[in-house]
Amino acid sequence: MYKYVLDYLDGESLIQCAQDLVRINSVFDPDIDGANESGVTEYLEQRLNAEGFEVHVDEVVPGRSNVIAFLRGKEPGKTLLFEGHQDVVSVGDPGKWKYDPFGGQIVEVNGRRIMYGRGSNDTKGNVAAAFFAAKAIKDSGVAFKGDILLCFPVDEEGSMIGIKDFIKKGWADDVDGAIICEPEDKNLCIFQKGAIRIKVTFQGDQAHGAMPLSGVNPNWALARFINEIKGLEDVEKDRVMKHDYLGWPSITPTMIKSPIEGVAQINVIPNDCYVTLDIRTIPNQDHDTLVRQIQGIIDRLSHRYSDGYDKFSAFLEIVDDRPWTEISREEQIVKATYRAFRDVEGCEPKYNGVPGATDGTFLQAWKGIPVLVTGAGDREIPHHVDEWVDVDDLIDMGKIYTLAALYYLNE
């Protein structure tokens, strides 16, 4: 019924838009003035305004603004949100890239057109696909009920302050369903892993490395703690087992710093140190319970090693807490996108889960909005050197977004 609208989706212009976005460096660096998403913000504002959307640029913090746009239907109805972030992660060492990280170069590989560049996969290509899906609906003049809302927030790769601000200011209050535009091999992701980020700081007493008994070495405490954490991870894996879509839960020590400040020296026992934990959770894991268990480890070790050169003294800080989410296959947003995928691809889509959190985590956890995560791009490529996306997959994704919106809003 709505397939004729796909004739209004300009695939090559979609790809040009994706290239334009990739060519804008939107890595956030707090230590460099102007190193943020502002170039992408300006580009999207101009493009959306030029196409006649109702556009709002909403500052989150100085220099960093969400781009929000509406396409209004002619009759009252539901509000569908398409969401994709403006920021990208660091390129790391540019010398390790074969292709310019901010070049958006398209190369033919085994008969397929591949676009390279930071953000091509995660998730500027999908941002362009969502924009052009909404544009195709507008250009076709097809009648639809309700509203299509586009949100392109800042800081998804950081603490997600963009989507949190979007929610707190009321922009999501009338949203009935959301499609989060992330690279998921076009799978329909109905689960998302949760995440708890924890920092544990250990206190010692600086001393000479040749006389360890004259001080307190916090590294022993850190080592004992990590060993206990591995045991907790094993217990949790045995308890909840492997999830069909999300795999195993995990508790991963990521950053270790010793000492926290000053110069580390091989012959000096540090005054303090810390470790960060990246905890990824699945259904049947309770975040408050996990935090209590970790605090219990700290309390038990503090009691056992209460004095001496290996004294255990530590405190825990929760840096971020993002719950796991799930929605039913019977949700209208899932059924509409399922139908759209089948119509575009000619086959049945695959259900899956997001191995990490997305901005959609907070839309569902804070507002109860049914969230489906789907987009073009190999799901294992984000953050890699020579990040890439298949150009034709982006065009197909634009078509899927187009039909999903119409099926969701009109039926």
ZISUL-V742254 format. One record per pair of residues at least 4 apart in sequence whose C-alpha atoms are under 8 Angstrom apart, sorted by the first residue. I is the first residue (numbers start at 0). GAP is how many residues later the second one is. Records with the same first field share a line. If there is no record, write none. Layout:
I->GAP + GAP
This chain:
1->4 + 401 + 404
2->4 + 400
3->4
4->4 + 131 + 132 + 135 + 137 + 397
5->130 + 393 + 396
7->128 + 129 + 131 + 132
8->123 + 124 + 126 + 127 + 389 + 390
9->4 + 122 + 126
10->4 + 384
11->4
12->4
13->4 + 114 + 115 + 118 + 381
14->4 + 110 + 113 + 376 + 379 + 380
15->4
16->4 + 111
17->4 + 86 + 102 + 106 + 107 + 109 + 110
18->4 + 84 + 85 + 86 + 96 + 101 + 106
19->4 + 84
20->19 + 22 + 103
21->80 + 81 + 82 + 95 + 96 + 97 + 98 + 102
22->79 + 80 + 81 + 94
23->15 + 16 + 78
24->11 + 12 + 14 + 77
25->9 + 10 + 11 + 12 + 13 + 14 + 60 + 61 + 62
26->8 + 9 + 10 + 60 + 61 + 62 + 63
27->7 + 8 + 9 + 59 + 60 + 61 + 127
28->4 + 6 + 7
29->5
33->4 + 29
35->27 + 28 + 51
36->4 + 27 + 28 + 49 + 50 + 117
37->4 + 25 + 26 + 27
38->4
39->4 + 46
40->4 + 16 + 24 + 25 + 26 + 45
41->4
42->4
43->4 + 23
44->4 + 10 + 11 + 12 + 22
45->4
46->4
47->4 + 5 + 6 + 7 + 21
48->4 + 5 + 6
50->84
52->16 + 17 + 18
53->15 + 16 + 17
54->12 + 13 + 14 + 15
55->11 + 12 + 13
56->8 + 9 + 10 + 11
57->7 + 8 + 9 + 10
58->4 + 5 + 6 + 7
59->4 + 5 + 6 + 101 + 102 + 105
60->4
63->90
64->88 + 89 + 97
65->85 + 86 + 87 + 88 + 96 + 100
66->83 + 84 + 85 + 86
67->81 + 82 + 83 + 84
68->80 + 81 + 82
69->77 + 78 + 79 + 80
70->63 + 67 + 76 + 77 + 78
71->74 + 75 + 76
72->70 + 71 + 72 + 73 + 74 + 75
73->69 + 70 + 71 + 72
74->69 + 70 + 71
75->69 + 70
76->68 + 69 + 70 + 332
77->67 + 68 + 69 + 97 + 98 + 331
78->67 + 68 + 69 + 70 + 95 + 96 + 97 + 98 + 330
79->67 + 68 + 69 + 95 + 96 + 97 + 98 + 99 + 325 + 328 + 329
80->67 + 68 + 69 + 70 + 94 + 95 + 96 + 97 + 98
81->48 + 66 + 67 + 68 + 69 + 96 + 97 + 98 + 99
82->44 + 67 + 68 + 69 + 70 + 95 + 96 + 97 + 98
83->39 + 40 + 42 + 43 + 67 + 68 + 69 + 96 + 97 + 98
84->38 + 39 + 42 + 67 + 68 + 69 + 70 + 71
85->37 + 38 + 66 + 67 + 68 + 69 + 70
86->67 + 68 + 69 + 70
87->30 + 31 + 34 + 35 + 69
88->29 + 30 + 68 + 294
89->293
90->10 + 27 + 292 + 294
91->293
92->4
93->6 + 7
95->289
96->4 + 288 + 289
97->288
98->4 + 6 + 17 + 18 + 287
99->4 + 5 + 16 + 17
100->15 + 16 + 17 + 285
101->15 + 16
102->13 + 14
103->11 + 12 + 13 + 16
104->10 + 11 + 12
105->7 + 8 + 9 + 10
106->6 + 7 + 8 + 9
107->4 + 5 + 6
108->4 + 5
111->278 + 279 + 280
112->277 + 278 + 279
113->274 + 275 + 276 + 277
114->5 + 273 + 274 + 275 + 276
115->4 + 270 + 271 + 272 + 273
116->269 + 270 + 271
117->4 + 265 + 268 + 269 + 270
118->4 + 5 + 6 + 263 + 268
119->4 + 5 + 267 + 268 + 269
120->4 + 5 + 62 + 255 + 256 + 257 + 260 + 261 + 266 + 267 + 268
121->4 + 60 + 61 + 255 + 260 + 261
122->4 + 58 + 59 + 60
123->4
124->4 + 251 + 264 + 269
125->4 + 55 + 56 + 57 + 249 + 250 + 268 + 271 + 272
126->4 + 25 + 54
127->4
128->4 + 265 + 266 + 268 + 269 + 272
129->4 + 20 + 51 + 268 + 271 + 272
130->4 + 19
131->4 + 266
132->4 + 265 + 266 + 268 + 269
133->4 + 14 + 268
134->4
135->4 + 266
136->4 + 5 + 265
137->4
143->262 + 265 + 266
144->264 + 265
145->263
147->257
152->9 + 10 + 13
153->6 + 7 + 8 + 9
154->4 + 5 + 6 + 7
155->4 + 5 + 6 + 7 + 202 + 203
158->161
159->4 + 199
160->4
161->4
162->4 + 196 + 199 + 200
163->4 + 198
164->4
165->4 + 5 + 6
166->4 + 5 + 6 + 196 + 200
171->191 + 195
172->194
174->194
175->193 + 194
176->156 + 192 + 193 + 194
177->155 + 182 + 191 + 192 + 193 + 194
178->154 + 192 + 193 + 194 + 195
179->178 + 179 + 180 + 191 + 192 + 193 + 194 + 195
180->192 + 193 + 194
181->191 + 192 + 193 + 194
182->191 + 192 + 193 + 194 + 195 + 196 + 199
183->4 + 5 + 170 + 189 + 190 + 191 + 192 + 193 + 194 + 195
184->189 + 190 + 191 + 192 + 193 + 194
185->163 + 188 + 189 + 190 + 191 + 211
186->162 + 163 + 164 + 165 + 187 + 188
187->146 + 149 + 150 + 161 + 162 + 163 + 164 + 165 + 184 + 185 + 186
188->162 + 163 + 164 + 165 + 183 + 184 + 185
189->135 + 136 + 137 + 138 + 139 + 161 + 162 + 163 + 164 + 181 + 182 + 183
190->54 + 55 + 133 + 134 + 135 + 136 + 161 + 162 + 163
191->54 + 90 + 132 + 133 + 134 + 161 + 162 + 163 + 164 + 165 + 166 + 169
192->53 + 87 + 88 + 89 + 130 + 131 + 132 + 160 + 161 + 162 + 163 + 164
193->85 + 86 + 87 + 88 + 127 + 128 + 129 + 130 + 131 + 162 + 163 + 167
194->83 + 84 + 85 + 86 + 125 + 126 + 127 + 128 + 129 + 161 + 162
195->81 + 82 + 83 + 84 + 91 + 122 + 123 + 124 + 125 + 126 + 127
196->79 + 80 + 81 + 82 + 121 + 122 + 123 + 124
197->78 + 79 + 80 + 81 + 118 + 119 + 120 + 121 + 122
198->75 + 76 + 77 + 78 + 117 + 118 + 119 + 120
199->74 + 75 + 76 + 114 + 115 + 116 + 117
200->71 + 72 + 73 + 74 + 113 + 114 + 115
201->16 + 17 + 19 + 20 + 70 + 71 + 72 + 110 + 111 + 112 + 113
202->15 + 68 + 69 + 70 + 109 + 110 + 111
203->11 + 12 + 13 + 14 + 66 + 67 + 68 + 107 + 109
204->10 + 11 + 12 + 13 + 64 + 65 + 66 + 67
205->9 + 10 + 11 + 62 + 63 + 64 + 65 + 66
206->4 + 5 + 7 + 8 + 9 + 61 + 62 + 63 + 64
207->4 + 6 + 7 + 59 + 60 + 61
208->57 + 58 + 59 + 60
209->57
210->4
211->4 + 5 + 57 + 97
212->95 + 96
213->95
214->54 + 94
215->53 + 55 + 92 + 93 + 94 + 95
216->4 + 52 + 53 + 54 + 92 + 93 + 94
217->4 + 52 + 53 + 54 + 55 + 92 + 93 + 94 + 95
218->4 + 39 + 53 + 54
219->4 + 90 + 92
220->4 + 89 + 90 + 91 + 92
221->4 + 51 + 52 + 53
222->4
223->4
224->4 + 72 + 73 + 76
225->4 + 27
226->4
227->4 + 69
228->4 + 22 + 65
229->4 + 21
230->4
231->4
232->4 + 16 + 17 + 18
233->4
234->4
235->4 + 5 + 13
236->4 + 5 + 11 + 12 + 13
239->44 + 45
240->7
241->4 + 5 + 6 + 7
242->4 + 5 + 39 + 40
244->106 + 107 + 108 + 109
245->36 + 106 + 107 + 108 + 109
246->108
247->34
248->30 + 31 + 32 + 33
249->28 + 29 + 30 + 31
250->26 + 27 + 28 + 29
251->25 + 26 + 27
252->22 + 23 + 24 + 25
253->21 + 22 + 23 + 24
254->19 + 20 + 21 + 22
255->17 + 18 + 19 + 20
256->16 + 17 + 18
257->6 + 12 + 14 + 15 + 16
258->4 + 5 + 11 + 12 + 13 + 14
259->12 + 13 + 14
263->4 + 6
279->76
280->4 + 42 + 43
281->42
282->41 + 42
284->4 + 5
285->4
286->4 + 36
287->4
288->4
289->4
290->4
291->4
292->4
293->4
294->4 + 21
295->4
296->4
297->4 + 16 + 17
298->4
299->4
300->4 + 11
301->4 + 9 + 10 + 11 + 12
304->5 + 6 + 7
305->5 + 6 + 7
306->4 + 5
321->35 + 39 + 40
322->38 + 42
323->33 + 37
324->36 + 39 + 40
326->4 + 43 + 44 + 45
327->6
328->5 + 6
329->4 + 5
330->4 + 39
331->4 + 76
332->4 + 37 + 38 + 39 + 71 + 75
333->4 + 38
334->4
335->4 + 67 + 68 + 69 + 71 + 72
336->4 + 63 + 64 + 66 + 67 + 68 + 70 + 71
337->4 + 10 + 11 + 66
338->4 + 65
339->4 + 60 + 61 + 63 + 64 + 67
340->4 + 5 + 6 + 7 + 8 + 59
341->4 + 5 + 6 + 7
342->4
343->52 + 55 + 56
344->51
353->19
356->4
357->4
358->4
359->4 + 11 + 13
360->4
361->4 + 5
362->4 + 5 + 6 + 8
363->4 + 5 + 6 + 7
364->4
374->22
375->13 + 14 + 17 + 18 + 21
376->4 + 11 + 12 + 13 + 16 + 17
377->4 + 11
380->6 + 7
381->5
382->4
388->4 + 5
389->4
390->4
391->4
392->4
393->4
394->4
395->4
396->4
397->4
398->4
399->4
400->4
401->4
402->4
403->4
404->4
405->4 + 5
406->4
